[in-house]
Amino acid sequence: MRTTLSTALFAMGITATKPQQDRHGDPKAPIRSVQDLDLQRYAGLWYALAHYPNRFERDCYATTATYSLNPDGSVTVENRCRKGSLNGPEDGVTGKAEVTGPGQLKVGFVKYLPFIRGDYWVLDVTSDYHLAVVGEPGRTYGWVLSRDPHPGAELMEHAEAVLKRNGYNPALLERVVQP
Protein backbone atom coordinates (compact mmCIF):
# COMPACT_ATOMS: atom_id res chain seq x y z
CA MET A 1 0.00 0.00 0.00
CA ARG A 2 1.07 3.53 -0.59
CA THR A 3 2.17 5.53 2.40
CA THR A 4 0.17 8.68 1.65
CA LEU A 5 -2.88 7.60 3.61
CA SER A 6 -0.72 5.56 5.93
CA THR A 7 1.23 8.50 7.21
CA ALA A 8 -1.78 10.69 7.17
CA LEU A 9 -4.57 8.55 8.50
CA PHE A 10 -2.07 7.13 10.94
CA ALA A 11 -4.17 8.51 13.73
CA MET A 12 -7.42 10.24 13.28
CA GLY A 13 -6.24 13.48 14.72
CA ILE A 14 -2.56 12.89 15.39
CA THR A 15 -0.23 15.50 13.99
CA ALA A 16 2.38 17.97 15.07
CA THR A 17 0.56 20.92 13.53
CA LYS A 18 -1.28 23.48 15.64
CA PRO A 19 -5.07 23.81 15.40
CA GLN A 20 -6.16 26.45 12.94
CA GLN A 21 -8.27 29.13 14.59
CA ASP A 22 -10.77 29.25 11.71
CA ARG A 23 -11.85 25.69 12.49
CA HIS A 24 -13.53 26.87 15.66
CA GLY A 25 -17.12 27.93 15.58
CA ASP A 26 -16.80 28.67 19.29
CA PRO A 27 -13.46 27.68 20.84
CA LYS A 28 -14.88 28.29 24.33
CA ALA A 29 -17.73 25.81 23.87
CA PRO A 30 -17.29 22.67 25.95
CA ILE A 31 -16.40 19.57 23.95
CA ARG A 32 -18.02 16.40 25.27
CA SER A 33 -17.74 12.76 24.36
CA VAL A 34 -20.50 10.16 24.57
CA GLN A 35 -20.70 8.89 28.14
CA ASP A 36 -22.24 5.50 27.37
CA LEU A 37 -20.49 4.36 24.19
CA ASP A 38 -21.05 0.64 23.56
CA LEU A 39 -17.90 -0.53 21.77
CA GLN A 40 -19.58 -3.81 20.79
CA ARG A 41 -22.17 -1.85 18.83
CA TYR A 42 -19.61 0.68 17.58
CA ALA A 43 -17.39 -2.05 16.11
CA GLY A 44 -17.66 -2.77 12.41
CA LEU A 45 -17.56 -0.88 9.15
CA TRP A 46 -18.24 2.87 8.95
CA TYR A 47 -18.32 5.07 5.85
CA ALA A 48 -16.83 8.55 6.15
CA LEU A 49 -19.46 11.04 4.99
CA ALA A 50 -17.49 14.19 5.75
CA HIS A 51 -14.33 15.38 7.49
CA TYR A 52 -12.45 18.51 8.32
CA PRO A 53 -9.79 19.16 5.69
CA ASN A 54 -6.51 17.49 6.47
CA ARG A 55 -3.44 16.52 4.47
CA PHE A 56 -3.78 12.80 5.05
CA GLU A 57 -7.20 12.44 3.44
CA ARG A 58 -6.39 14.66 0.48
CA ASP A 59 -7.51 13.06 -2.77
CA CYS A 60 -9.30 10.22 -0.93
CA TYR A 61 -12.55 8.71 -2.15
CA ALA A 62 -14.69 5.94 -0.66
CA THR A 63 -13.07 6.39 2.76
CA THR A 64 -13.97 3.80 5.39
CA ALA A 65 -13.00 2.96 8.95
CA THR A 66 -13.41 -0.50 10.45
CA TYR A 67 -13.18 -1.06 14.20
CA SER A 68 -12.61 -4.51 15.72
CA LEU A 69 -12.52 -5.33 19.42
CA ASN A 70 -9.51 -7.21 20.78
CA PRO A 71 -9.50 -9.61 23.75
CA ASP A 72 -7.30 -7.18 25.75
CA GLY A 73 -9.95 -4.42 25.50
CA SER A 74 -8.12 -2.46 22.80
CA VAL A 75 -9.60 -1.71 19.38
CA THR A 76 -8.02 -2.42 15.99
CA VAL A 77 -8.57 0.49 13.61
CA GLU A 78 -8.39 -0.02 9.84
CA ASN A 79 -8.65 3.11 7.68
CA ARG A 80 -9.00 2.72 3.91
CA CYS A 81 -9.65 4.92 0.90
CA ARG A 82 -9.31 4.99 -2.87
CA LYS A 83 -6.74 7.50 -4.13
CA GLY A 84 -7.65 9.87 -6.95
CA SER A 85 -11.07 8.45 -7.78
CA LEU A 86 -13.64 5.87 -6.76
CA ASN A 87 -11.73 3.38 -8.94
CA GLY A 88 -8.27 4.46 -7.82
CA PRO A 89 -5.80 2.26 -5.99
CA GLU A 90 -6.66 1.36 -2.41
CA ASP A 91 -4.58 2.92 0.33
CA GLY A 92 -4.83 2.30 4.03
CA VAL A 93 -3.34 1.83 7.42
CA THR A 94 -4.08 -0.30 10.48
CA GLY A 95 -3.63 0.89 14.05
CA LYS A 96 -4.64 0.28 17.61
CA ALA A 97 -6.80 2.31 19.99
CA GLU A 98 -6.98 2.22 23.78
CA VAL A 99 -10.00 3.38 25.74
CA THR A 100 -9.04 6.38 27.91
CA GLY A 101 -12.45 7.48 29.16
CA PRO A 102 -16.15 7.39 28.33
CA GLY A 103 -16.39 7.73 24.54
CA GLN A 104 -12.68 8.57 24.38
CA LEU A 105 -9.83 6.64 22.81
CA LYS A 106 -6.16 7.17 22.02
CA VAL A 107 -5.26 5.93 18.54
CA GLY A 108 -1.82 5.10 17.26
CA PHE A 109 -0.46 3.58 14.09
CA VAL A 110 2.78 2.08 15.38
CA LYS A 111 4.26 1.14 12.02
CA TYR A 112 4.71 4.79 11.08
CA LEU A 113 5.08 6.87 14.22
CA PRO A 114 5.49 4.48 17.13
CA PHE A 115 5.35 6.94 20.01
CA ILE A 116 2.57 9.25 18.86
CA ARG A 117 -1.06 8.63 19.66
CA GLY A 118 -3.96 10.98 19.15
CA ASP A 119 -7.29 11.64 20.77
CA TYR A 120 -10.37 10.12 19.15
CA TRP A 121 -13.54 11.24 20.89
CA VAL A 122 -16.98 10.03 19.88
CA LEU A 123 -19.00 13.22 20.29
CA ASP A 124 -22.30 11.61 19.37
CA VAL A 125 -23.70 8.33 18.15
CA THR A 126 -27.34 7.81 17.25
CA SER A 127 -29.30 5.32 19.35
CA ASP A 128 -29.27 2.80 16.48
CA TYR A 129 -25.50 3.25 15.99
CA HIS A 130 -26.12 4.31 12.39
CA LEU A 131 -24.34 7.69 12.60
CA ALA A 132 -21.33 8.80 14.63
CA VAL A 133 -19.68 12.19 15.00
CA VAL A 134 -16.01 12.06 15.97
CA GLY A 135 -13.67 14.82 17.07
CA GLU A 136 -10.86 15.68 19.45
CA PRO A 137 -10.28 18.32 22.12
CA GLY A 138 -8.28 20.65 19.85
CA ARG A 139 -11.08 20.70 17.27
CA THR A 140 -8.53 20.38 14.47
CA TYR A 141 -9.98 17.10 13.22
CA GLY A 142 -13.50 15.85 12.90
CA TRP A 143 -15.42 13.16 11.03
CA VAL A 144 -19.00 12.23 10.30
CA LEU A 145 -19.35 8.45 9.96
CA SER A 146 -22.31 6.34 8.91
CA ARG A 147 -23.13 2.68 8.44
CA ASP A 148 -24.69 3.69 5.11
CA PRO A 149 -22.60 5.46 2.45
CA HIS A 150 -25.65 7.55 1.44
CA PRO A 151 -27.81 8.35 4.48
CA GLY A 152 -30.62 10.89 4.47
CA ALA A 153 -29.96 14.62 4.74
CA GLU A 154 -31.42 14.71 8.26
CA LEU A 155 -28.45 12.70 9.57
CA MET A 156 -25.96 15.21 8.16
CA GLU A 157 -27.99 18.04 9.69
CA HIS A 158 -27.86 16.21 13.02
CA ALA A 159 -24.08 15.74 12.69
CA GLU A 160 -23.55 19.42 11.88
CA ALA A 161 -25.57 20.41 14.96
CA VAL A 162 -23.41 18.11 17.13
CA LEU A 163 -20.23 19.65 15.72
CA LYS A 164 -21.51 23.19 16.28
CA ARG A 165 -22.54 22.36 19.87
CA ASN A 166 -18.96 21.13 20.45
CA GLY A 167 -17.36 24.32 19.11
CA TYR A 168 -16.65 23.20 15.54
CA ASN A 169 -17.48 25.25 12.47
CA PRO A 170 -19.69 22.91 10.38
CA ALA A 171 -19.25 25.07 7.27
CA LEU A 172 -15.70 23.75 6.95
CA LEU A 173 -16.73 20.10 6.53
CA GLU A 174 -15.67 18.46 3.28
CA ARG A 175 -18.00 15.79 1.92
CA VAL A 176 -16.47 12.40 1.08
CA VAL A 177 -17.49 10.86 -2.23
CA GLN A 178 -18.74 7.33 -1.68
CA PRO A 179 -19.66 4.71 -4.33
C-alpha positions in Angstrom: 0.0 0.0 0.0 1.1 3.5 -0.6 2.2 5.5 2.4 0.2 8.7 1.6 -2.9 7.6 3.6 -0.7 5.6 5.9 1.2 8.5 7.2 -1.8 10.7 7.2 -4.6 8.5 8.5 -2.1 7.1 10.9 -4.2 8.5 13.7 -7.4 10.2 13.3 -6.2 13.5 14.7 -2.6 12.9 15.4 -0.2 15.5 14.0 2.4 18.0 15.1 0.6 20.9 13.5 -1.3 23.5 15.6 -5.1 23.8 15.4 -6.2 26.5 12.9 -8.3 29.1 14.6 -10.8 29.3 11.7 -11.8 25.7 12.5 -13.5 26.9 15.7 -17.1 27.9 15.6 -16.8 28.7 19.3 -13.5 27.7 20.8 -14.9 28.3 24.3 -17.7 25.8 23.9 -17.3 22.7 25.9 -16.4 19.6 24.0 -18.0 16.4 25.3 -17.7 12.8 24.4 -20.5 10.2 24.6 -20.7 8.9 28.1 -22.2 5.5 27.4 -20.5 4.4 24.2 -21.0 0.6 23.6 -17.9 -0.5 21.8 -19.6 -3.8 20.8 -22.2 -1.9 18.8 -19.6 0.7 17.6 -17.4 -2.1 16.1 -17.7 -2.8 12.4 -17.6 -0.9 9.2 -18.2 2.9 9.0 -18.3 5.1 5.9 -16.8 8.6 6.1 -19.5 11.0 5.0 -17.5 14.2 5.8 -14.3 15.4 7.5 -12.5 18.5 8.3 -9.8 19.2 5.7 -6.5 17.5 6.5 -3.4 16.5 4.5 -3.8 12.8 5.1 -7.2 12.4 3.4 -6.4 14.7 0.5 -7.5 13.1 -2.8 -9.3 10.2 -0.9 -12.5 8.7 -2.2 -14.7 5.9 -0.7 -13.1 6.4 2.8 -14.0 3.8 5.4 -13.0 3.0 9.0 -13.4 -0.5 10.4 -13.2 -1.1 14.2 -12.6 -4.5 15.7 -12.5 -5.3 19.4 -9.5 -7.2 20.8 -9.5 -9.6 23.7 -7.3 -7.2 25.7 -9.9 -4.4 25.5 -8.1 -2.5 22.8 -9.6 -1.7 19.4 -8.0 -2.4 16.0 -8.6 0.5 13.6 -8.4 0.0 9.8 -8.7 3.1 7.7 -9.0 2.7 3.9 -9.7 4.9 0.9 -9.3 5.0 -2.9 -6.7 7.5 -4.1 -7.6 9.9 -6.9 -11.1 8.5 -7.8 -13.6 5.9 -6.8 -11.7 3.4 -8.9 -8.3 4.5 -7.8 -5.8 2.3 -6.0 -6.7 1.4 -2.4 -4.6 2.9 0.3 -4.8 2.3 4.0 -3.3 1.8 7.4 -4.1 -0.3 10.5 -3.6 0.9 14.0 -4.6 0.3 17.6 -6.8 2.3 20.0 -7.0 2.2 23.8 -10.0 3.4 25.7 -9.0 6.4 27.9 -12.5 7.5 29.2 -16.2 7.4 28.3 -16.4 7.7 24.5 -12.7 8.6 24.4 -9.8 6.6 22.8 -6.2 7.2 22.0 -5.3 5.9 18.5 -1.8 5.1 17.3 -0.5 3.6 14.1 2.8 2.1 15.4 4.3 1.1 12.0 4.7 4.8 11.1 5.1 6.9 14.2 5.5 4.5 17.1 5.4 6.9 20.0 2.6 9.2 18.9 -1.1 8.6 19.7 -4.0 11.0 19.2 -7.3 11.6 20.8 -10.4 10.1 19.2 -13.5 11.2 20.9 -17.0 10.0 19.9 -19.0 13.2 20.3 -22.3 11.6 19.4 -23.7 8.3 18.1 -27.3 7.8 17.3 -29.3 5.3 19.4 -29.3 2.8 16.5 -25.5 3.3 16.0 -26.1 4.3 12.4 -24.3 7.7 12.6 -21.3 8.8 14.6 -19.7 12.2 15.0 -16.0 12.1 16.0 -13.7 14.8 17.1 -10.9 15.7 19.4 -10.3 18.3 22.1 -8.3 20.6 19.9 -11.1 20.7 17.3 -8.5 20.4 14.5 -10.0 17.1 13.2 -13.5 15.8 12.9 -15.4 13.2 11.0 -19.0 12.2 10.3 -19.4 8.5 10.0 -22.3 6.3 8.9 -23.1 2.7 8.4 -24.7 3.7 5.1 -22.6 5.5 2.5 -25.6 7.5 1.4 -27.8 8.4 4.5 -30.6 10.9 4.5 -30.0 14.6 4.7 -31.4 14.7 8.3 -28.5 12.7 9.6 -26.0 15.2 8.2 -28.0 18.0 9.7 -27.9 16.2 13.0 -24.1 15.7 12.7 -23.5 19.4 11.9 -25.6 20.4 15.0 -23.4 18.1 17.1 -20.2 19.7 15.7 -21.5 23.2 16.3 -22.5 22.4 19.9 -19.0 21.1 20.5 -17.4 24.3 19.1 -16.7 23.2 15.5 -17.5 25.3 12.5 -19.7 22.9 10.4 -19.2 25.1 7.3 -15.7 23.7 7.0 -16.7 20.1 6.5 -15.7 18.5 3.3 -18.0 15.8 1.9 -16.5 12.4 1.1 -17.5 10.9 -2.2 -18.7 7.3 -1.7 -19.7 4.7 -4.3 
